């Protein structure tokens, strides 16, 4: 069992998702996780990666909402020396870094339209060129995605290319917010306490009686 993932499995909702991940992890099906910010979409993507036959390869996340549009192509595909001002040396992009592993495109709905065309071209032939380069590079990567809202909503309003949407369609998994899986709260609290205490080299604090009583109430309500 993945120790980091074990507390998440205390939720019956997440156990169901985990069973789905186990059934598809070794298959070349595209996975898209849909849910609010902070619900654990990347945690689930890492779980799927560890369950897959690519587990010995890298898991490389990229937050599409956090990268300026002008830097997106270089971030994804890398660049050659002299490709633009400040490109003083060759740099690998996220796709190249994820070779034989998994590339996780978080918030894919925020990817600029121009980049959507380029990632679609890569998915069609699994080859790309670094910015400023003229040599095609092959990359064996598995793609997983995450989004706050269903991508078809973005397609309808013109924020997302329909052809890329259909290209990445595989299995879409809705991830429930923590308020809908209250039985996972205390296991996660204990994990955070343990990790924080170890990081700061202090003894873990004791839970108050009120907290323990609330936990027992949730357990009885299962």
C-alpha positions, 0 to 999 in steps of 0.5 A: 500500500502507498503509505501517502495514499492510505489515509485517503482510502478511509473514505468509501468514495475514494475506495471506489475510485481506487478500484477504478484506478486499479482496473485501468492503471495498466491500460493506455486509457486517458484519465481526466480527473474533474473536481474542485481545487484541493480535492486530491486530483493530483494525488489520484493521478500519482496513485494511478501512475504508481499502479501502472507499468510506468511506475519506475518512470517519472511522474511530471506535473505541470500546472497549466494555469500557472504558466505565462502564455509566452513561456508555455511552449518552452516549458512543455517542449523545451528550447535550444540555446539561443532560441530567444532572449535569455535562452543561454543553454539547451533545456529539456521540457516537461514532455521530455522529462516525463519520458517512459513515465507520466505527464500530468496536465493540471488545469488543462482547461486553462491551456492557451488555445495556441498551445492546444493545437501543438499538444494535439499535434504531439498526441497524434504522432508522439513527436515534438521539436524544442523551441528553436530546434529543427530535430523531431524528438520522440517521447513515450509518455502517458498523459493524464489531465485534471480540470476544475470543471468538465472540459465540454463546458469550455468547448461550448464557449470556445475556450477549448478546441473540440478536436483536442477534447475528443482526442483526450477523451478516455475515462473521466473521474469525478472527485468529490470534495472533502465535505462529501467524504467526511470519513476521510477528514480525521485520517488526513488530519493525523497524516498532516500532524505526523508530517508537520511534526516530523518536518519541525522535529517536534512531538505530535500534539494530542487531539482534544476530547472535542476532536475525538468526539467529533471523529466518533460521531462521524464513524457512527454515522457511516 
